[in-house]
């Protein structure tokens, strides 16, 4: 005998509503966490602190600080390498923070998808 109307698969209408509400709440929390990450700043130092680079959570370069002792006109390449290394490290920090922040949401999907 065929079932008429209702939800197939044994899922109750209330359960579906609860899942949708949970998904919407999670989406709002993820958006809020994303906005918060964008306002953070990440600073990395290299060469014992003679070069420091700060990036935002959006990975925009905000500042570069170079101590006078890092400036050697005969060795510009080392200074350039330190700037690149500091920028890469600051962006890596931003990536890791973003990944850690968002991972708490992926664990909460609990079979929604």
MARBA-3410 file (N, C-alpha, C, O; in Angstrom, 1 decimal):
113
0.8,-1.2,0.0,0.0,0.0,0.0,0.9,1.2,0.0,1.8,1.3,0.8 ~ 0.6,2.2,-0.9,1.4,3.4,-1.0,1.1,4.4,0.1,-0.1,4.5,0.5 ~ 2.1,5.1,0.5,1.8,6.2,1.5,1.4,7.5,0.7,1.8,7.7,-0.4 ~ 0.5,8.2,1.3,0.0,9.4,0.7,0.6,10.6,1.5,0.5,10.7,2.7 ~ 1.1,11.6,0.7,1.6,12.8,1.4,2.7,12.6,2.4,3.3,11.5,2.4
3.0,13.6,3.1,4.0,13.5,4.2,5.4,13.5,3.6,5.7,13.8,2.4 ~ 6.4,13.2,4.4,7.8,13.1,4.1,8.2,11.7,3.9,7.9,10.8,4.8 ~ 8.9,11.4,2.9,9.4,10.0,2.7,10.7,9.8,3.5,11.3,10.8,4.0 ~ 11.1,8.6,3.6,12.3,8.3,4.2,12.3,8.3,5.7,13.3,8.2,6.4 ~ 11.1,8.5,6.3,11.0,8.4,7.8,11.4,9.7,8.4,11.5,9.8,9.7
11.7,10.8,7.7,12.1,12.1,8.3,10.8,12.8,8.7,9.9,13.0,7.8 ~ 10.7,13.3,9.9,9.6,14.0,10.4,9.7,15.5,10.0,10.8,16.0,9.9 ~ 8.6,16.2,9.7,8.7,17.6,9.4,9.4,18.4,10.4,10.1,19.3,10.0 ~ 9.2,18.2,11.7,9.9,18.9,12.7,11.4,18.7,12.6,12.1,19.7,12.9 ~ 11.8,17.5,12.3,13.3,17.3,12.2,13.9,18.1,11.1,15.0,18.6,11.2
13.2,18.2,10.0,13.7,19.0,8.8,13.8,20.4,9.2,14.8,21.1,8.9 ~ 12.8,21.0,9.9,12.8,22.4,10.3,14.0,22.6,11.3,14.6,23.6,11.2 ~ 14.2,21.7,12.2,15.3,21.8,13.1,16.6,21.8,12.4,17.5,22.6,12.7 ~ 16.8,21.0,11.4,18.0,20.9,10.6,18.2,22.2,9.9,19.4,22.7,9.8 ~ 17.2,22.7,9.3,17.3,24.0,8.5,17.7,25.1,9.5,18.5,26.0,9.1
17.1,25.2,10.6,17.4,26.2,11.6,18.8,26.1,12.1,19.5,27.1,12.2 ~ 19.3,24.9,12.3,20.7,24.6,12.7,21.6,25.1,11.6,22.7,25.7,11.9 ~ 21.3,24.8,10.4,22.2,25.2,9.2,22.2,26.7,9.1,23.3,27.3,8.8 ~ 21.1,27.4,9.3,21.0,28.8,9.2,21.8,29.4,10.3,22.6,30.4,10.1 ~ 21.7,28.9,11.5,22.5,29.4,12.7,24.0,29.2,12.4,24.8,30.1,12.7
24.3,28.1,11.9,25.8,27.8,11.6,26.3,28.8,10.6,27.4,29.2,10.7 ~ 25.5,29.0,9.6,25.9,30.0,8.5,26.1,31.4,9.1,27.1,32.0,8.7 ~ 25.2,31.8,10.0,25.4,33.1,10.6,26.7,33.2,11.4,27.4,34.1,11.4 ~ 26.9,32.1,12.2,28.1,32.0,13.0,29.4,32.0,12.1,30.4,32.6,12.5 ~ 29.4,31.3,11.0,30.5,31.3,10.1,30.8,32.7,9.5,31.9,33.1,9.4
29.7,33.4,9.1,29.9,34.7,8.6,30.5,35.7,9.6,31.3,36.5,9.3 ~ 30.0,35.5,10.9,30.5,36.4,12.0,32.0,36.1,12.2,32.8,37.0,12.4 ~ 32.3,34.8,12.2,33.7,34.4,12.4,34.6,34.9,11.3,35.7,35.3,11.5 ~ 34.1,34.8,10.1,34.8,35.3,8.9,35.1,36.8,9.0,36.2,37.3,8.7 ~ 34.1,37.6,9.4,34.2,39.0,9.6,35.3,39.3,10.7,36.1,40.2,10.5
35.2,38.6,11.8,36.2,38.8,12.8,37.6,38.5,12.4,38.5,39.2,12.7 ~ 37.8,37.4,11.6,39.1,37.1,11.1,39.7,38.2,10.2,40.9,38.5,10.2 ~ 38.8,38.8,9.4,39.2,39.9,8.5,39.8,41.1,9.3,40.6,41.8,8.7 ~ 39.3,41.3,10.5,39.8,42.5,11.3,41.1,42.2,12.1,41.7,43.1,12.6 ~ 41.5,40.9,12.2,42.7,40.6,12.9,43.9,41.0,12.1,43.9,41.1,10.9
45.0,41.1,12.8,46.3,41.4,12.2,47.3,40.3,12.7,47.2,39.8,13.8 ~ 48.2,40.0,11.8,49.2,38.9,12.0,50.6,39.5,11.7,50.8,40.0,10.6 ~ 51.5,39.4,12.7,52.8,40.0,12.5,53.8,38.9,12.6,53.8,38.0,13.5 ~ 54.8,38.9,11.7,55.9,37.9,11.8,57.2,38.7,11.7,57.3,39.7,11.0 ~ 58.2,38.2,12.5,59.5,38.8,12.5,60.5,37.8,12.0,60.4,36.6,12.3
61.6,38.3,11.4,62.7,37.4,10.9,64.0,38.2,11.2,64.0,39.4,11.5 ~ 65.1,37.4,11.1,66.4,38.0,11.3,66.5,38.6,12.8,67.2,39.6,13.0 ~ 66.0,37.9,13.7,66.1,38.3,15.1,65.3,39.6,15.4,65.5,40.3,16.3 ~ 64.2,39.8,14.5,63.4,41.0,14.7,63.8,42.2,13.9,63.2,43.3,14.1 ~ 64.8,42.1,13.1,65.2,43.3,12.3,64.2,43.6,11.2,64.2,44.7,10.7
63.4,42.6,10.8,62.4,42.8,9.8,61.1,42.2,10.3,61.0,41.1,10.8 ~ 60.0,43.1,10.3,58.7,42.6,10.7,57.7,43.0,9.7,57.7,44.1,9.1 ~ 56.7,42.1,9.4,55.7,42.4,8.5,54.4,42.1,9.1,54.2,41.1,9.9 ~ 53.4,43.0,8.9,52.0,42.8,9.4,51.1,42.7,8.3,51.1,43.6,7.4 ~ 50.2,41.7,8.3,49.1,41.5,7.3,47.8,41.4,8.1,47.8,41.1,9.2
46.7,41.7,7.4,45.4,41.6,7.9,44.9,40.2,7.6,45.5,39.4,6.9 ~ 43.8,39.9,8.3,43.2,38.6,8.0,42.7,38.4,6.6,42.5,37.3,6.1 ~ 42.5,39.6,5.9,42.2,39.5,4.4,43.4,39.4,3.6,43.4,39.4,2.4 ~ 44.6,39.2,4.3,45.9,39.1,3.6,46.3,40.3,2.9,47.0,40.3,1.9 ~ 45.9,41.5,3.4,46.4,42.7,2.9,47.6,43.1,3.7,47.6,43.0,4.9
48.7,43.5,3.0,49.9,43.9,3.6,49.7,45.3,4.3,49.3,46.2,3.6 ~ 49.9,45.3,5.6,49.6,46.5,6.4,50.8,47.3,6.7,50.9,48.5,6.5 ~ 51.9,46.6,7.1,53.1,47.4,7.4,54.4,46.5,7.2,54.3,45.3,7.3 ~ 55.5,47.1,7.0,56.8,46.5,6.9,57.7,47.4,7.8,57.8,48.6,7.5 ~ 58.4,46.8,8.8,59.3,47.5,9.6,60.7,46.9,9.4,60.9,45.7,9.5
61.6,47.8,9.1,63.0,47.4,8.9,63.9,48.1,9.8,64.0,49.4,9.8 ~ 64.7,47.4,10.6,65.7,48.1,11.5,66.8,48.6,10.7,67.2,47.9,9.7 ~ 67.4,49.7,11.1,68.6,50.2,10.3,69.7,49.2,10.1,70.4,49.2,9.1 ~ 69.9,48.4,11.1,71.0,47.4,11.0,70.8,46.4,9.9,71.7,45.6,9.5 ~ 69.6,46.2,9.5,69.2,45.3,8.4,69.6,45.8,7.0,69.6,45.1,6.0
69.8,47.1,7.0,70.1,47.7,5.7,71.6,47.8,5.4,72.3,48.5,6.0 ~ 72.0,46.9,4.4,73.4,46.9,4.0,73.4,47.1,2.5,72.9,46.2,1.7 ~ 73.8,48.2,2.0,73.8,48.5,0.6,74.5,47.4,-0.3,74.2,47.3,-1.5 ~ 75.4,46.7,0.3,76.2,45.7,-0.4,75.5,44.3,-0.4,75.9,43.4,-1.0 ~ 74.4,44.2,0.4,73.7,43.0,0.5,72.1,43.2,0.5,71.5,42.8,1.5
71.6,43.8,-0.5,70.2,44.1,-0.7,69.4,42.8,-0.7,68.3,42.7,-0.3 ~ 70.0,41.7,-1.3,69.3,40.5,-1.5,68.8,39.8,-0.2,67.7,39.3,-0.1 ~ 69.7,39.9,0.8,69.3,39.3,2.1,68.1,40.1,2.7,67.3,39.4,3.3 ~ 68.1,41.4,2.6,67.0,42.2,3.1,65.7,41.8,2.3,64.7,41.6,3.0 ~ 65.8,41.7,1.1,64.7,41.3,0.3,64.1,39.9,0.7,62.9,39.7,0.8
65.1,39.0,0.9,64.7,37.6,1.3,64.0,37.7,2.7,63.0,36.9,2.9 ~ 64.5,38.5,3.6,63.9,38.6,4.9,62.5,39.1,4.8,61.6,38.7,5.6 ~ 62.3,40.1,4.0,60.9,40.7,3.8,60.0,39.7,3.3,58.8,39.5,3.8 ~ 60.4,38.9,2.3,59.5,37.9,1.7,59.2,36.8,2.7,58.1,36.4,2.9 ~ 60.2,36.4,3.5,60.0,35.4,4.5,59.1,35.8,5.6,58.2,35.1,6.0
59.2,37.1,6.0,58.3,37.6,7.1,56.9,37.7,6.5,55.9,37.4,7.2 ~ 56.7,38.2,5.3,55.4,38.3,4.7,54.7,36.9,4.6,53.6,36.7,4.9 ~ 55.5,35.9,4.1,55.0,34.6,4.0,54.6,34.0,5.3,53.5,33.3,5.4 ~ 55.4,34.2,6.3,55.0,33.7,7.6,53.8,34.4,8.2,53.0,33.7,8.8 ~ 53.7,35.7,8.0,52.5,36.4,8.5,51.2,35.9,7.8,50.2,35.7,8.5
51.3,35.6,6.5,50.1,35.1,5.8,49.8,33.7,6.2,48.7,33.3,6.2 ~ 50.9,32.9,6.5,50.7,31.5,7.0,49.9,31.6,8.3,49.0,30.7,8.5 ~ 50.3,32.5,9.2,49.6,32.6,10.5,48.1,32.9,10.2,47.2,32.4,10.9 ~ 47.8,33.8,9.3,46.4,34.2,9.0,45.7,33.0,8.5,44.5,32.8,8.8 ~ 46.3,32.2,7.6,45.7,31.0,7.0,45.4,30.0,8.1,44.3,29.4,8.2
46.3,29.8,9.0,46.2,28.8,10.1,45.1,29.2,11.0,44.2,28.4,11.5 ~ 45.0,30.5,11.3,44.0,31.0,12.2,42.6,30.8,11.6,41.6,30.4,12.2 ~ 42.5,31.1,10.3,41.3,31.0,9.6,40.8,29.5,9.5,39.7,29.2,9.8 ~ 41.8,28.6,9.2,41.5,27.2,9.2,41.0,26.7,10.5,40.0,26.0,10.6 ~ 41.7,27.1,11.6,41.3,26.7,12.9,39.9,27.2,13.3,39.1,26.5,13.9
39.7,28.4,13.0,38.4,29.1,13.3,37.2,28.4,12.6,36.2,28.2,13.2 ~ 37.4,28.1,11.3,36.4,27.5,10.5,36.2,26.0,10.8,35.1,25.4,10.5 ~ 37.2,25.3,11.3,37.1,23.9,11.5,36.1,23.5,12.5,35.5,22.4,12.5 ~ 35.9,24.4,13.5,34.9,24.1,14.5,33.5,24.1,13.9,32.6,23.4,14.5 ~ 33.3,24.7,12.8,32.0,24.6,12.1,31.8,23.4,11.3,30.7,22.8,11.2
32.9,22.9,10.6,32.7,21.7,9.8,32.5,20.5,10.7,31.9,19.5,10.2 ~ 32.9,20.5,11.9,32.6,19.4,12.8,31.2,19.4,13.2,30.7,18.4,13.7 ~ 30.5,20.6,13.1,29.2,20.7,13.6,28.1,20.4,12.5,26.9,20.5,12.8 ~ 28.6,19.9,11.4,27.6,19.7,10.3,26.8,18.4,10.6,25.6,18.3,10.2 ~ 27.4,17.5,11.3,26.7,16.3,11.8,25.7,15.6,10.9,24.6,15.3,11.2
26.1,15.4,9.6,25.3,14.7,8.7,24.3,15.5,8.0,23.3,15.0,7.4 ~ 24.4,16.8,8.1,23.4,17.7,7.4,23.6,17.5,5.9,22.6,17.7,5.2 ~ 24.8,17.3,5.5,25.0,17.2,4.0,25.6,15.9,3.7,25.9,15.6,2.5
END
